[in-house]
């Protein structure tokens, strides 16, 4: 799968992917993580303009999307029921979603993000068992609990930048 920065012309495809993802999550026991208006065109347009939104393409068709955001994630500054393994610079993966037509979107996203060289952080809803499984299968470690801007809890994860790093080993692991 090819990863590239999203372009403004990709916005309709991204919104269709998020529509599909909301239905998929609801059908798999996670009906509240993304309300009907999230993520919306305004937010995704901003993420595209900032250069942090990416698409995953196969045979020229957008099959998935994610945001890769280097730097401090404000909602990660406070973590409960655990701890981040360190204070080193990191990148956050947000809004990972698939069109549901091909397998491997999450694996391709995680591999691409890891190849950028920074430790990774991500979070997901307690009811999002599928994302929890994908993260853990890809080497992410549970670190604790964070709260989003609207004060809803999320399970916080991290993954080392390289195999020699020890993200989550000991401190904060569950």
Secondary structure, 3 states (H helix, E strand, C coil): CEEEECCHHHHHHHHHHHHHHHHHHHHCCCCCCCCCCCCCHHHHHHHHHHCCEEEEEECCEEEEEEEEEECCCHHHCCCECCCCCCCCCEEEEEEEEECCCCCCHHHHHHHHHHHCCCEEEEEECCCCHHHHHHHHHCCCEEEEEEECCCCCEEEEEEECCCCCCCCCCCCCCC
